[in-house]
Amino acid sequence: MAEANFDNRNPYSRNPQLRSYVDPYLYQRLNQLLNRNLVVQTVKDSVRGTLKQVYPDHITVSVDGSHFFVRTAQIIWIKPDR
């Protein structure tokens, strides 16, 4: 009966597609901050550490040997830490 929920006229109704929104300016700026200390404020909390990796959908911040993966969609602001 689940078949009745699909629209046979729409070729995409059976093929879900992933959509991701990338902020190219944030992505470019983050790449310039690789291996630098920074503070990342997210919608929940802040993370202070070294930026290790930058991907279009997330970043990796190293804090005292632990790695934190932060989704770029959750970032409010970033401050380079001197």
PDB file of N, CA, C and O in Angstrom:
ATOM      1  N   MET A   1       0.803  -1.202   0.000  1.00  0.00           N
ATOM      2  CA  MET A   1       0.000   0.000   0.000  1.00  0.00           C
ATOM      3  C   MET A   1       0.851   1.273   0.000  1.00  0.00           C
ATOM      4  O   MET A   1       0.350   2.346  -0.337  1.00  0.00           O
ATOM      5  N   ALA A   2       2.109   1.169   0.368  1.00  0.00           N
ATOM      6  CA  ALA A   2       2.976   2.341   0.369  1.00  0.00           C
ATOM      7  C   ALA A   2       3.177   2.864  -1.047  1.00  0.00           C
ATOM      8  O   ALA A   2       3.474   4.044  -1.233  1.00  0.00           O
ATOM      9  N   GLU A   3       3.018   2.001  -2.046  1.00  0.00           N
ATOM     10  CA  GLU A   3       3.181   2.402  -3.432  1.00  0.00           C
ATOM     11  C   GLU A   3       2.207   3.498  -3.829  1.00  0.00           C
ATOM     12  O   GLU A   3       2.513   4.299  -4.713  1.00  0.00           O
ATOM     13  N   ALA A   4       1.052   3.553  -3.204  1.00  0.00           N
ATOM     14  CA  ALA A   4       0.044   4.544  -3.562  1.00  0.00           C
ATOM     15  C   ALA A   4       0.475   5.957  -3.196  1.00  0.00           C
ATOM     16  O   ALA A   4      -0.106   6.920  -3.697  1.00  0.00           O
ATOM     17  N   ASN A   5       1.480   6.109  -2.336  1.00  0.00           N
ATOM     18  CA  ASN A   5       1.941   7.435  -1.930  1.00  0.00           C
ATOM     19  C   ASN A   5       2.833   8.098  -2.978  1.00  0.00           C
ATOM     20  O   ASN A   5       3.103   9.295  -2.881  1.00  0.00           O
ATOM     21  N   PHE A   6       3.292   7.354  -3.966  1.00  0.00           N
ATOM     22  CA  PHE A   6       4.173   7.900  -4.977  1.00  0.00           C
ATOM     23  C   PHE A   6       3.366   8.378  -6.180  1.00  0.00           C
ATOM     24  O   PHE A   6       2.357   7.782  -6.556  1.00  0.00           O
ATOM     25  N   ASP A   7       3.836   9.458  -6.765  1.00  0.00           N
ATOM     26  CA  ASP A   7       3.215  10.001  -7.967  1.00  0.00           C
ATOM     27  C   ASP A   7       3.955   9.421  -9.163  1.00  0.00           C
ATOM     28  O   ASP A   7       5.112   9.770  -9.397  1.00  0.00           O
ATOM     29  N   ASN A   8       3.317   8.554  -9.913  1.00  0.00           N
ATOM     30  CA  ASN A   8       3.967   7.905 -11.053  1.00  0.00           C
ATOM     31  C   ASN A   8       4.293   8.874 -12.178  1.00  0.00           C
ATOM     32  O   ASN A   8       5.113   8.558 -13.041  1.00  0.00           O
ATOM     33  N   ARG A   9       3.674  10.037 -12.187  1.00  0.00           N
ATOM     34  CA  ARG A   9       3.969  11.030 -13.223  1.00  0.00           C
ATOM     35  C   ARG A   9       5.253  11.796 -12.923  1.00  0.00           C
ATOM     36  O   ARG A   9       5.849  12.390 -13.822  1.00  0.00           O
ATOM     37  N   ASN A  10       5.683  11.784 -11.654  1.00  0.00           N
ATOM     38  CA  ASN A  10       6.893  12.494 -11.253  1.00  0.00           C
ATOM     39  C   ASN A  10       8.052  11.505 -11.179  1.00  0.00           C
ATOM     40  O   ASN A  10       8.056  10.633 -10.310  1.00  0.00           O
ATOM     41  N   PRO A  11       9.042  11.621 -12.078  1.00  0.00           N
ATOM     42  CA  PRO A  11      10.141  10.644 -12.087  1.00  0.00           C
ATOM     43  C   PRO A  11      11.011  10.716 -10.837  1.00  0.00           C
ATOM     44  O   PRO A  11      11.741   9.765 -10.557  1.00  0.00           O
ATOM     45  N   TYR A  12      10.960  11.812 -10.073  1.00  0.00           N
ATOM     46  CA  TYR A  12      11.789  11.959  -8.887  1.00  0.00           C
ATOM     47  C   TYR A  12      11.100  11.474  -7.615  1.00  0.00           C
ATOM     48  O   TYR A  12      11.718  11.460  -6.551  1.00  0.00           O
ATOM     49  N   SER A  13       9.851  11.082  -7.703  1.00  0.00           N
ATOM     50  CA  SER A  13       9.128  10.693  -6.496  1.00  0.00           C
ATOM     51  C   SER A  13       9.699   9.420  -5.864  1.00  0.00           C
ATOM     52  O   SER A  13       9.532   9.212  -4.662  1.00  0.00           O
ATOM     53  N   ARG A  14      10.362   8.574  -6.634  1.00  0.00           N
ATOM     54  CA  ARG A  14      10.939   7.351  -6.096  1.00  0.00           C
ATOM     55  C   ARG A  14      12.446   7.469  -5.872  1.00  0.00           C
ATOM     56  O   ARG A  14      13.073   6.539  -5.366  1.00  0.00           O
ATOM     57  N   ASN A  15      13.013   8.581  -6.239  1.00  0.00           N
ATOM     58  CA  ASN A  15      14.458   8.778  -6.121  1.00  0.00           C
ATOM     59  C   ASN A  15      14.755  10.009  -5.269  1.00  0.00           C
ATOM     60  O   ASN A  15      14.930  11.100  -5.811  1.00  0.00           O
ATOM     61  N   PRO A  16      14.815   9.856  -3.954  1.00  0.00           N
ATOM     62  CA  PRO A  16      15.121  11.015  -3.114  1.00  0.00           C
ATOM     63  C   PRO A  16      16.504  11.554  -3.438  1.00  0.00           C
ATOM     64  O   PRO A  16      17.411  10.792  -3.774  1.00  0.00           O
ATOM     65  N   GLN A  17      16.662  12.853  -3.339  1.00  0.00           N
ATOM     66  CA  GLN A  17      17.931  13.491  -3.651  1.00  0.00           C
ATOM     67  C   GLN A  17      18.405  14.294  -2.452  1.00  0.00           C
ATOM     68  O   GLN A  17      17.616  14.944  -1.767  1.00  0.00           O
ATOM     69  N   LEU A  18      19.712  14.235  -2.210  1.00  0.00           N
ATOM     70  CA  LEU A  18      20.326  14.996  -1.137  1.00  0.00           C
ATOM     71  C   LEU A  18      20.578  16.416  -1.618  1.00  0.00           C
ATOM     72  O   LEU A  18      21.133  16.625  -2.697  1.00  0.00           O
ATOM     73  N   ARG A  19      20.171  17.380  -0.823  1.00  0.00           N
ATOM     74  CA  ARG A  19      20.453  18.773  -1.141  1.00  0.00           C
ATOM     75  C   ARG A  19      21.245  19.368   0.000  1.00  0.00           C
ATOM     76  O   ARG A  19      20.878  19.230   1.166  1.00  0.00           O
ATOM     77  N   SER A  20      22.327  20.024  -0.342  1.00  0.00           N
ATOM     78  CA  SER A  20      23.184  20.642   0.653  1.00  0.00           C
ATOM     79  C   SER A  20      23.465  22.070   0.221  1.00  0.00           C
ATOM     80  O   SER A  20      23.750  22.334  -0.947  1.00  0.00           O
ATOM     81  N   TYR A  21      23.381  22.978   1.165  1.00  0.00           N
ATOM     82  CA  TYR A  21      23.622  24.381   0.857  1.00  0.00           C
ATOM     83  C   TYR A  21      24.969  24.788   1.430  1.00  0.00           C
ATOM     84  O   TYR A  21      25.203  24.668   2.632  1.00  0.00           O
ATOM     85  N   VAL A  22      25.842  25.264   0.574  1.00  0.00           N
ATOM     86  CA  VAL A  22      27.200  25.622   0.963  1.00  0.00           C
ATOM     87  C   VAL A  22      27.348  27.133   0.841  1.00  0.00           C
ATOM     88  O   VAL A  22      26.955  27.733  -0.159  1.00  0.00           O
ATOM     89  N   ASP A  23      27.928  27.740   1.887  1.00  0.00           N
ATOM     90  CA  ASP A  23      28.250  29.164   1.838  1.00  0.00           C
ATOM     91  C   ASP A  23      29.673  29.279   1.302  1.00  0.00           C
ATOM     92  O   ASP A  23      30.621  29.009   2.041  1.00  0.00           O
ATOM     93  N   PRO A  24      29.854  29.672   0.038  1.00  0.00           N
ATOM     94  CA  PRO A  24      31.199  29.676  -0.541  1.00  0.00           C
ATOM     95  C   PRO A  24      32.137  30.666   0.142  1.00  0.00           C
ATOM     96  O   PRO A  24      33.346  30.433   0.173  1.00  0.00           O
ATOM     97  N   TYR A  25      31.620  31.754   0.686  1.00  0.00           N
ATOM     98  CA  TYR A  25      32.471  32.737   1.366  1.00  0.00           C
ATOM     99  C   TYR A  25      32.993  32.179   2.689  1.00  0.00           C
ATOM    100  O   TYR A  25      34.164  32.357   3.023  1.00  0.00           O
ATOM    101  N   LEU A  26      32.137  31.515   3.425  1.00  0.00           N
ATOM    102  CA  LEU A  26      32.566  30.884   4.678  1.00  0.00           C
ATOM    103  C   LEU A  26      33.563  29.771   4.389  1.00  0.00           C
ATOM    104  O   LEU A  26      34.579  29.661   5.076  1.00  0.00           O
ATOM    105  N   TYR A  27      33.298  28.962   3.405  1.00  0.00           N
ATOM    106  CA  TYR A  27      34.198  27.865   3.029  1.00  0.00           C
ATOM    107  C   TYR A  27      35.585  28.407   2.655  1.00  0.00           C
ATOM    108  O   TYR A  27      36.601  27.854   3.077  1.00  0.00           O
ATOM    109  N   GLN A  28      35.626  29.474   1.874  1.00  0.00           N
ATOM    110  CA  GLN A  28      36.899  30.074   1.462  1.00  0.00           C
ATOM    111  C   GLN A  28      37.653  30.636   2.665  1.00  0.00           C
ATOM    112  O   GLN A  28      38.859  30.426   2.794  1.00  0.00           O
ATOM    113  N   ARG A  29      36.962  31.336   3.529  1.00  0.00           N
ATOM    114  CA  ARG A  29      37.604  31.930   4.707  1.00  0.00           C
ATOM    115  C   ARG A  29      38.118  30.859   5.660  1.00  0.00           C
ATOM    116  O   ARG A  29      39.210  30.994   6.212  1.00  0.00           O
ATOM    117  N   LEU A  30      37.346  29.803   5.856  1.00  0.00           N
ATOM    118  CA  LEU A  30      37.794  28.718   6.726  1.00  0.00           C
ATOM    119  C   LEU A  30      39.062  28.065   6.192  1.00  0.00           C
ATOM    120  O   LEU A  30      39.947  27.712   6.971  1.00  0.00           O
ATOM    121  N   ASN A  31      39.162  27.901   4.891  1.00  0.00           N
ATOM    122  CA  ASN A  31      40.374  27.325   4.301  1.00  0.00           C
ATOM    123  C   ASN A  31      41.592  28.194   4.569  1.00  0.00           C
ATOM    124  O   ASN A  31      42.704  27.677   4.670  1.00  0.00           O
ATOM    125  N   GLN A  32      41.405  29.494   4.686  1.00  0.00           N
ATOM    126  CA  GLN A  32      42.509  30.407   4.991  1.00  0.00           C
ATOM    127  C   GLN A  32      42.948  30.289   6.454  1.00  0.00           C
ATOM    128  O   GLN A  32      44.045  30.719   6.811  1.00  0.00           O
ATOM    129  N   LEU A  33      42.097  29.710   7.293  1.00  0.00           N
ATOM    130  CA  LEU A  33      42.396  29.587   8.723  1.00  0.00           C
ATOM    131  C   LEU A  33      42.881  28.188   9.127  1.00  0.00           C
ATOM    132  O   LEU A  33      42.987  27.895  10.318  1.00  0.00           O
ATOM    133  N   LEU A  34      43.169  27.342   8.170  1.00  0.00           N
ATOM    134  CA  LEU A  34      43.629  25.987   8.474  1.00  0.00           C
ATOM    135  C   LEU A  34      44.853  26.004   9.382  1.00  0.00           C
ATOM    136  O   LEU A  34      45.766  26.808   9.192  1.00  0.00           O
ATOM    137  N   ASN A  35      44.867  25.110  10.370  1.00  0.00           N
ATOM    138  CA  ASN A  35      45.953  24.944  11.336  1.00  0.00           C
ATOM    139  C   ASN A  35      46.164  26.157  12.226  1.00  0.00           C
ATOM    140  O   ASN A  35      47.233  26.322  12.813  1.00  0.00           O
ATOM    141  N   ARG A  36      45.157  27.001  12.327  1.00  0.00           N
ATOM    142  CA  ARG A  36      45.218  28.141  13.248  1.00  0.00           C
ATOM    143  C   ARG A  36      44.222  27.924  14.376  1.00  0.00           C
ATOM    144  O   ARG A  36      43.229  27.214  14.217  1.00  0.00           O
ATOM    145  N   ASN A  37      44.497  28.540  15.504  1.00  0.00           N
ATOM    146  CA  ASN A  37      43.571  28.483  16.628  1.00  0.00           C
ATOM    147  C   ASN A  37      42.407  29.414  16.356  1.00  0.00           C
ATOM    148  O   ASN A  37      42.577  30.512  15.825  1.00  0.00           O
ATOM    149  N   LEU A  38      41.216  28.957  16.728  1.00  0.00           N
ATOM    150  CA  LEU A  38      40.037  29.786  16.534  1.00  0.00           C
ATOM    151  C   LEU A  38      38.945  29.416  17.521  1.00  0.00           C
ATOM    152  O   LEU A  38      39.012  28.393  18.202  1.00  0.00           O
ATOM    153  N   VAL A  39      37.939  30.275  17.579  1.00  0.00           N
ATOM    154  CA  VAL A  39      36.743  30.015  18.373  1.00  0.00           C
ATOM    155  C   VAL A  39      35.585  29.935  17.397  1.00  0.00           C
ATOM    156  O   VAL A  39      35.407  30.822  16.562  1.00  0.00           O
ATOM    157  N   VAL A  40      34.797  28.877  17.499  1.00  0.00           N
ATOM    158  CA  VAL A  40      33.638  28.681  16.629  1.00  0.00           C
ATOM    159  C   VAL A  40      32.390  28.709  17.502  1.00  0.00           C
ATOM    160  O   VAL A  40      32.231  27.874  18.392  1.00  0.00           O
ATOM    161  N   GLN A  41      31.513  29.662  17.251  1.00  0.00           N
ATOM    162  CA  GLN A  41      30.245  29.730  17.972  1.00  0.00           C
ATOM    163  C   GLN A  41      29.178  29.049  17.136  1.00  0.00           C
ATOM    164  O   GLN A  41      28.939  29.416  15.985  1.00  0.00           O
ATOM    165  N   THR A  42      28.532  28.038  17.739  1.00  0.00           N
ATOM    166  CA  THR A  42      27.451  27.341  17.053  1.00  0.00           C
ATOM    167  C   THR A  42      26.126  27.726  17.696  1.00  0.00           C
ATOM    168  O   THR A  42      26.097  28.493  18.658  1.00  0.00           O
ATOM    169  N   VAL A  43      25.054  27.206  17.176  1.00  0.00           N
ATOM    170  CA  VAL A  43      23.740  27.506  17.734  1.00  0.00           C
ATOM    171  C   VAL A  43      23.590  26.948  19.140  1.00  0.00           C
ATOM    172  O   VAL A  43      22.716  27.391  19.886  1.00  0.00           O
ATOM    173  N   LYS A  44      24.423  25.985  19.519  1.00  0.00           N
ATOM    174  CA  LYS A  44      24.321  25.376  20.848  1.00  0.00           C
ATOM    175  C   LYS A  44      25.411  25.829  21.806  1.00  0.00           C
ATOM    176  O   LYS A  44      25.121  26.130  22.964  1.00  0.00           O
ATOM    177  N   ASP A  45      26.659  25.885  21.351  1.00  0.00           N
ATOM    178  CA  ASP A  45      27.784  26.146  22.235  1.00  0.00           C
ATOM    179  C   ASP A  45      28.948  26.672  21.412  1.00  0.00           C
ATOM    180  O   ASP A  45      28.824  26.847  20.200  1.00  0.00           O
ATOM    181  N   SER A  46      30.077  26.923  22.061  1.00  0.00           N
ATOM    182  CA  SER A  46      31.263  27.350  21.328  1.00  0.00           C
ATOM    183  C   SER A  46      32.361  26.296  21.481  1.00  0.00           C
ATOM    184  O   SER A  46      32.391  25.538  22.451  1.00  0.00           O
ATOM    185  N   VAL A  47      33.258  26.272  20.498  1.00  0.00           N
ATOM    186  CA  VAL A  47      34.384  25.348  20.489  1.00  0.00           C
ATOM    187  C   VAL A  47      35.632  26.180  20.242  1.00  0.00           C
ATOM    188  O   VAL A  47      35.682  26.976  19.305  1.00  0.00           O
ATOM    189  N   ARG A  48      36.649  25.990  21.096  1.00  0.00           N
ATOM    190  CA  ARG A  48      37.928  26.703  20.952  1.00  0.00           C
ATOM    191  C   ARG A  48      39.016  25.664  20.729  1.00  0.00           C
ATOM    192  O   ARG A  48      39.238  24.789  21.566  1.00  0.00           O
ATOM    193  N   GLY A  49      39.695  25.774  19.582  1.00  0.00           N
ATOM    194  CA  GLY A  49      40.741  24.812  19.272  1.00  0.00           C
ATOM    195  C   GLY A  49      41.415  25.145  17.960  1.00  0.00           C
ATOM    196  O   GLY A  49      41.351  26.280  17.487  1.00  0.00           O
ATOM    197  N   THR A  50      42.062  24.149  17.371  1.00  0.00           N
ATOM    198  CA  THR A  50      42.800  24.312  16.120  1.00  0.00           C
ATOM    199  C   THR A  50      41.982  23.743  14.972  1.00  0.00           C
ATOM    200  O   THR A  50      41.518  22.604  15.032  1.00  0.00           O
ATOM    201  N   LEU A  51      41.809  24.544  13.926  1.00  0.00           N
ATOM    202  CA  LEU A  51      41.073  24.093  12.749  1.00  0.00           C
ATOM    203  C   LEU A  51      41.950  23.131  11.960  1.00  0.00           C
ATOM    204  O   LEU A  51      43.008  23.516  11.462  1.00  0.00           O
ATOM    205  N   LYS A  52      41.514  21.881  11.846  1.00  0.00           N
ATOM    206  CA  LYS A  52      42.313  20.851  11.193  1.00  0.00           C
ATOM    207  C   LYS A  52      41.871  20.528   9.779  1.00  0.00           C
ATOM    208  O   LYS A  52      42.711  20.291   8.911  1.00  0.00           O
ATOM    209  N   GLN A  53      40.561  20.512   9.530  1.00  0.00           N
ATOM    210  CA  GLN A  53      40.057  20.172   8.200  1.00  0.00           C
ATOM    211  C   GLN A  53      38.833  21.009   7.884  1.00  0.00           C
ATOM    212  O   GLN A  53      38.060  21.377   8.768  1.00  0.00           O
ATOM    213  N   VAL A  54      38.675  21.305   6.580  1.00  0.00           N
ATOM    214  CA  VAL A  54      37.511  22.066   6.107  1.00  0.00           C
ATOM    215  C   VAL A  54      36.883  21.305   4.951  1.00  0.00           C
ATOM    216  O   VAL A  54      37.553  20.961   3.977  1.00  0.00           O
ATOM    217  N   TYR A  55      35.596  21.050   5.072  1.00  0.00           N
ATOM    218  CA  TYR A  55      34.808  20.428   4.016  1.00  0.00           C
ATOM    219  C   TYR A  55      33.608  21.333   3.737  1.00  0.00           C
ATOM    220  O   TYR A  55      33.283  22.183   4.566  1.00  0.00           O
ATOM    221  N   PRO A  56      32.954  21.175   2.611  1.00  0.00           N
ATOM    222  CA  PRO A  56      31.810  22.045   2.312  1.00  0.00           C
ATOM    223  C   PRO A  56      30.689  21.964   3.349  1.00  0.00           C
ATOM    224  O   PRO A  56      29.965  22.939   3.549  1.00  0.00           O
ATOM    225  N   ASP A  57      30.537  20.808   4.015  1.00  0.00           N
ATOM    226  CA  ASP A  57      29.426  20.657   4.954  1.00  0.00           C
ATOM    227  C   ASP A  57      29.830  20.649   6.422  1.00  0.00           C
ATOM    228  O   ASP A  57      28.963  20.773   7.287  1.00  0.00           O
ATOM    229  N   HIS A  58      31.130  20.504   6.736  1.00  0.00           N
ATOM    230  CA  HIS A  58      31.559  20.510   8.135  1.00  0.00           C
ATOM    231  C   HIS A  58      33.034  20.851   8.251  1.00  0.00           C
ATOM    232  O   HIS A  58      33.778  20.837   7.270  1.00  0.00           O
ATOM    233  N   ILE A  59      33.437  21.159   9.484  1.00  0.00           N
ATOM    234  CA  ILE A  59      34.845  21.406   9.784  1.00  0.00           C
ATOM    235  C   ILE A  59      35.253  20.479  10.931  1.00  0.00           C
ATOM    236  O   ILE A  59      34.408  19.985  11.676  1.00  0.00           O
ATOM    237  N   THR A  60      36.560  20.254  11.057  1.00  0.00           N
ATOM    238  CA  THR A  60      37.101  19.480  12.168  1.00  0.00           C
ATOM    239  C   THR A  60      37.961  20.413  13.004  1.00  0.00           C
ATOM    240  O   THR A  60      38.889  21.042  12.496  1.00  0.00           O
ATOM    241  N   VAL A  61      37.643  20.498  14.303  1.00  0.00           N
ATOM    242  CA  VAL A  61      38.393  21.325  15.238  1.00  0.00           C
ATOM    243  C   VAL A  61      39.015  20.400  16.271  1.00  0.00           C
ATOM    244  O   VAL A  61      38.322  19.587  16.882  1.00  0.00           O
ATOM    245  N   SER A  62      40.330  20.526  16.467  1.00  0.00           N
ATOM    246  CA  SER A  62      41.042  19.721  17.442  1.00  0.00           C
ATOM    247  C   SER A  62      41.157  20.491  18.752  1.00  0.00           C
ATOM    248  O   SER A  62      41.656  21.615  18.789  1.00  0.00           O
ATOM    249  N   VAL A  63      40.677  19.852  19.844  1.00  0.00           N
ATOM    250  CA  VAL A  63      40.731  20.457  21.171  1.00  0.00           C
ATOM    251  C   VAL A  63      41.413  19.464  22.103  1.00  0.00           C
ATOM    252  O   VAL A  63      40.845  18.422  22.432  1.00  0.00           O
ATOM    253  N   ASP A  64      42.625  19.784  22.527  1.00  0.00           N
ATOM    254  CA  ASP A  64      43.378  18.922  23.445  1.00  0.00           C
ATOM    255  C   ASP A  64      43.424  17.467  22.981  1.00  0.00           C
ATOM    256  O   ASP A  64      43.243  16.551  23.784  1.00  0.00           O
ATOM    257  N   GLY A  65      43.664  17.255  21.697  1.00  0.00           N
ATOM    258  CA  GLY A  65      43.784  15.909  21.157  1.00  0.00           C
ATOM    259  C   GLY A  65      42.474  15.252  20.746  1.00  0.00           C
ATOM    260  O   GLY A  65      42.485  14.192  20.122  1.00  0.00           O
ATOM    261  N   SER A  66      41.351  15.864  21.085  1.00  0.00           N
ATOM    262  CA  SER A  66      40.045  15.349  20.666  1.00  0.00           C
ATOM    263  C   SER A  66      39.565  16.137  19.459  1.00  0.00           C
ATOM    264  O   SER A  66      39.796  17.342  19.352  1.00  0.00           O
ATOM    265  N   HIS A  67      38.892  15.438  18.550  1.00  0.00           N
ATOM    266  CA  HIS A  67      38.396  16.086  17.348  1.00  0.00           C
ATOM    267  C   HIS A  67      36.894  16.315  17.452  1.00  0.00           C
ATOM    268  O   HIS A  67      36.134  15.425  17.834  1.00  0.00           O
ATOM    269  N   PHE A  68      36.486  17.532  17.104  1.00  0.00           N
ATOM    270  CA  PHE A  68      35.073  17.886  17.077  1.00  0.00           C
ATOM    271  C   PHE A  68      34.691  18.189  15.635  1.00  0.00           C
ATOM    272  O   PHE A  68      35.382  18.935  14.941  1.00  0.00           O
ATOM    273  N   PHE A  69      33.597  17.611  15.199  1.00  0.00           N
ATOM    274  CA  PHE A  69      33.084  17.826  13.851  1.00  0.00           C
ATOM    275  C   PHE A  69      31.909  18.793  13.969  1.00  0.00           C
ATOM    276  O   PHE A  69      30.914  18.496  14.629  1.00  0.00           O
ATOM    277  N   VAL A  70      32.033  19.944  13.328  1.00  0.00           N
ATOM    278  CA  VAL A  70      31.019  21.000  13.431  1.00  0.00           C
ATOM    279  C   VAL A  70      30.411  21.213  12.055  1.00  0.00           C
ATOM    280  O   VAL A  70      31.123  21.513  11.097  1.00  0.00           O
ATOM    281  N   ARG A  71      29.098  21.060  11.955  1.00  0.00           N
ATOM    282  CA  ARG A  71      28.420  21.315  10.680  1.00  0.00           C
ATOM    283  C   ARG A  71      28.451  22.805  10.376  1.00  0.00           C
ATOM    284  O   ARG A  71      28.145  23.620  11.246  1.00  0.00           O
ATOM    285  N   THR A  72      28.813  23.167   9.164  1.00  0.00           N
ATOM    286  CA  THR A  72      28.897  24.589   8.811  1.00  0.00           C
ATOM    287  C   THR A  72      27.525  25.266   8.879  1.00  0.00           C
ATOM    288  O   THR A  72      27.442  26.473   9.104  1.00  0.00           O
ATOM    289  N   ALA A  73      26.460  24.501   8.686  1.00  0.00           N
ATOM    290  CA  ALA A  73      25.117  25.082   8.784  1.00  0.00           C
ATOM    291  C   ALA A  73      24.792  25.526  10.209  1.00  0.00           C
ATOM    292  O   ALA A  73      23.884  26.333  10.410  1.00  0.00           O
ATOM    293  N   GLN A  74      25.526  25.006  11.204  1.00  0.00           N
ATOM    294  CA  GLN A  74      25.279  25.342  12.602  1.00  0.00           C
ATOM    295  C   GLN A  74      26.180  26.467  13.118  1.00  0.00           C
ATOM    296  O   GLN A  74      26.039  26.897  14.263  1.00  0.00           O
ATOM    297  N   ILE A  75      27.098  26.942  12.284  1.00  0.00           N
ATOM    298  CA  ILE A  75      28.045  27.979  12.718  1.00  0.00           C
ATOM    299  C   ILE A  75      27.369  29.349  12.684  1.00  0.00           C
ATOM    300  O   ILE A  75      26.743  29.726  11.693  1.00  0.00           O
ATOM    301  N   ILE A  76      27.511  30.090  13.796  1.00  0.00           N
ATOM    302  CA  ILE A  76      26.992  31.453  13.878  1.00  0.00           C
ATOM    303  C   ILE A  76      28.114  32.454  13.529  1.00  0.00           C
ATOM    304  O   ILE A  76      27.940  33.339  12.691  1.00  0.00           O
ATOM    305  N   TRP A  77      29.271  32.285  14.198  1.00  0.00           N
ATOM    306  CA  TRP A  77      30.426  33.129  13.889  1.00  0.00           C
ATOM    307  C   TRP A  77      31.703  32.380  14.221  1.00  0.00           C
ATOM    308  O   TRP A  77      31.709  31.389  14.952  1.00  0.00           O
ATOM    309  N   ILE A  78      32.799  32.904  13.643  1.00  0.00           N
ATOM    310  CA  ILE A  78      34.130  32.341  13.868  1.00  0.00           C
ATOM    311  C   ILE A  78      35.070  33.493  14.193  1.00  0.00           C
ATOM    312  O   ILE A  78      35.022  34.549  13.561  1.00  0.00           O
ATOM    313  N   LYS A  79      35.924  33.276  15.186  1.00  0.00           N
ATOM    314  CA  LYS A  79      36.899  34.295  15.561  1.00  0.00           C
ATOM    315  C   LYS A  79      38.280  33.660  15.612  1.00  0.00           C
ATOM    316  O   LYS A  79      38.498  32.733  16.392  1.00  0.00           O
ATOM    317  N   PRO A  80      39.217  34.135  14.801  1.00  0.00           N
ATOM    318  CA  PRO A  80      40.591  33.640  14.933  1.00  0.00           C
ATOM    319  C   PRO A  80      41.101  33.957  16.337  1.00  0.00           C
ATOM    320  O   PRO A  80      40.908  35.065  16.839  1.00  0.00           O
ATOM    321  N   ASP A  81      41.752  32.979  16.965  1.00  0.00           N
ATOM    322  CA  ASP A  81      42.266  33.122  18.315  1.00  0.00           C
ATOM    323  C   ASP A  81      43.764  33.310  18.218  1.00  0.00           C
ATOM    324  O   ASP A  81      44.452  32.434  17.695  1.00  0.00           O
ATOM    325  N   ARG A  82      44.278  34.380  18.686  1.00  0.00           N
ATOM    326  CA  ARG A  82      45.704  34.700  18.511  1.00  0.00           C
ATOM    327  C   ARG A  82      46.577  33.961  19.476  1.00  0.00           C
ATOM    328  O   ARG A  82      47.797  34.123  19.453  1.00  0.00           O
TER     329      ARG A  82
END
